[in-house]
Amino acid sequence: MTEINQPPEPRGELTLQTIAMPKDTNSSGDIFGGWLLSQMDLGSSILAQRVAKGRVATVAISEMSFLRPVPVGAIVSCYCELMQVGSSSMTINVEVWINIESTNEPAKVTEGQFVFVAIDERGKTRTVSKDK
Ligand SMILES: CC(C)(COP(=O)(O)OP(=O)(O)OC[C@H]1O[C@@H](n2cnc3c(N)ncnc32)[C@H](O)[C@@H]1OP(=O)(O)O)[C@@H](O)C(=O)NCCC(=O)NCCS
């Protein structure tokens, strides 16, 4: 039987975890969106490099949503799921989650889709093997 009222869960595998520091804040004292985007890029590149078995470059970011603010000191967890593999490209869904301090409940703070391209040592596209 399906459980109802289950707390929401992150989608994908945990590829990166870090702590939001005071130097990463915006003028309101919350964590700067660009810093979060950078963590998502790093986290998804870890999965992309593994799938591509080598060097990759970010070619596109879409469906970016900033859902709620991130306070200083939050443990920021980046979850990634491989959605699609093309000839040279990989589309990865990325979610960032924190634990809300007052309730200790997990909450999704950002999500987006990152497209990486496998590149060779000269920066030219190369084919990604679909073998696991
Ligand atoms: C990555 C790069 C080598 C690709 O070169 P390119 O000439 O655009 O390559 P192509 O047009 O053959 O596209 C390669 C793949 O990317 C996909 N792609 C390219 N632009 C895309 C976009 N805006 N959105 C989604 N997919 C895209 C293509 O569909 C293709 O997929 P496929 O091989 O799976 O069919 C080149 O764009 C580049 O060097 N970009 C800069 C990368 C960078 O510096 N990133 C930031 C720092 S990591």
The ligand as an ORCA input file, in Angstrom:
! r2SCAN-3c Opt
* xyz 0 1
  C      30.840     22.353    -25.603
  C      31.238     22.767    -27.024
  C      32.616     22.192    -27.345
  C      30.192     22.161    -27.946
  O      30.506     22.596    -29.240
  P      29.352     22.747    -30.313
  O      29.976     23.107    -31.604
  O      28.269     23.596    -29.732
  O      28.880     21.257    -30.429
  P      27.567     20.722    -31.128
  O      26.750     21.782    -31.777
  O      28.039     19.563    -31.939
  O      26.703     20.177    -29.902
  C      27.199     19.143    -29.091
  C      26.045     18.597    -28.269
  O      25.613     19.588    -27.359
  C      24.218     19.830    -27.529
  N      23.985     21.234    -27.310
  C      24.689     22.279    -27.801
  N      24.162     23.442    -27.372
  C      23.119     23.118    -26.578
  C      22.170     23.864    -25.844
  N      22.197     25.203    -25.810
  N      21.227     23.200    -25.148
  C      21.172     21.852    -25.138
  N      22.067     21.064    -25.825
  C      23.008     21.707    -26.532
  C      23.915     19.418    -28.969
  O      22.555     19.079    -29.128
  C      24.828     18.217    -29.110
  O      24.236     17.087    -28.487
  P      24.461     15.564    -29.028
  O      25.904     15.437    -29.456
  O      24.172     14.702    -27.852
  O      23.526     15.390    -30.157
  C      31.267     24.321    -27.208
  O      29.931     24.792    -27.262
  C      31.998     25.003    -26.085
  O      33.216     24.890    -25.966
  N      31.249     25.751    -25.247
  C      31.824     26.396    -24.077
  C      31.778     25.451    -22.881
  C      32.175     26.174    -21.618
  O      33.159     26.885    -21.616
  N      31.369     25.979    -20.571
  C      31.465     26.751    -19.347
  C      32.574     26.330    -18.484
  S      32.650     24.605    -18.162
*
